[in-house]
Amino acid sequence: MEQIIAGVRDFDGALVVVPEPGGDFPELAWGDAFFYCTPDGHMPQNAQPYGTIVIKNYPDDALSDLDPPGRWRVNIHVDRPTFRELTGEEPRSLSRPRDYAAADSVMPHPVYGALGWISVVNPGERTTDTVVQLLRGAHDASRARFERRHEPGRSLEND
C-alpha cells in the first residue's frame, strides 16, 4: 500500500490525502488515501478523487471483506474503453458474478463499477504494475480536466 501511495505522490501535481485522527475528515475515512491532481496544490472543492485506497469495509461496501488485518483495496476511475478491456463488460451493464474479496485481481468496483470504477484487493505480483499504470492514466485524465477548467478566459458558467 505504501509503495502505491509513494508512486502516486511522485506524479506531477499529485495531492495524496490520508486523513488522520483530529483532522477535518470524518472518522470513517481515517487511514484511507484519496488521490487528486491539483497542479495548484490546493485541495479541490468540487472534484472527486480519481483513485482511493480503503483499509476497511464501509457501511454500504463490505463485499471486498476489508476488515480483517492486512486487507485493503485500491479503487480507480477509468475510461469506458479501459473498463471494457479490464472487465469484458460495459460499466452500466455488469452482470457477471464476481468474488469481490479475491485478492490480486482487477474487477469492477463492488459499488461504483457502473460508474466506471475498477478495484483491486491487495494488489500483488499480478496486478501492482497494472494498478500503477491505471493510476497514472487516471491522474493524467484528471490533469486534463483541471487544465480545461482553468483555461484563461473560461468562466465557471462553462463547466
C-alpha positions, 0 to 999 in steps of 0.5 A, spaced: 500 500 500 505 504 501 509 503 495 502 505 491 501 511 495 509 513 494 508 512 486 502 516 486 505 522 490 511 522 485 506 524 479 506 531 477 501 535 481 499 529 485 495 531 492 495 524 496 490 525 502 490 520 508 486 523 513 488 522 520 485 522 527 483 530 529 483 532 522 477 535 518 475 528 515 470 524 518 472 518 522 470 513 517 475 515 512 481 515 517 487 511 514 484 511 507 488 515 501 484 519 496 488 521 490 487 528 486 491 532 481 491 539 483 497 542 479 495 548 484 496 544 490 490 546 493 485 541 495 479 541 490 472 543 492 468 540 487 472 534 484 472 527 486 478 523 487 480 519 481 483 513 485 482 511 493 485 506 497 480 503 503 483 499 509 476 497 511 469 495 509 464 501 509 457 501 511 454 500 504 461 496 501 463 490 505 463 485 499 471 486 498 471 483 506 476 489 508 476 488 515 480 483 517 488 485 518 492 486 512 486 487 507 485 493 503 483 495 496 485 500 491 479 503 487 480 507 480 476 511 475 477 509 468 475 510 461 469 506 458 474 503 453 479 501 459 473 498 463 471 494 457 478 491 456 479 490 464 472 487 465 469 484 458 463 488 460 460 495 459 460 499 466 452 500 466 451 493 464 455 488 469 452 482 470 457 477 471 458 474 478 464 476 481 468 474 488 469 481 490 474 479 496 479 475 491 485 478 492 490 480 486 485 481 481 482 487 477 474 487 477 469 492 477 468 496 483 463 492 488 459 499 488 461 504 483 463 499 477 457 502 473 460 508 474 466 506 471 470 504 477 475 498 477 478 495 484 483 491 486 484 487 493 491 487 495 494 488 489 500 483 488 505 480 483 499 480 478 496 486 478 501 492 482 504 494 475 497 494 472 494 498 478 500 503 477 499 504 470 491 505 471 493 510 476 497 514 472 492 514 466 487 516 471 491 522 474 493 524 467 485 524 465 484 528 471 490 533 469 486 534 463 480 536 466 483 541 471 487 544 465 480 545 461 477 548 467 482 553 468 483 555 461 484 563 461 478 566 459 473 560 461 468 562 466 465 557 471 458 558 467 462 553 462 463 547 466 
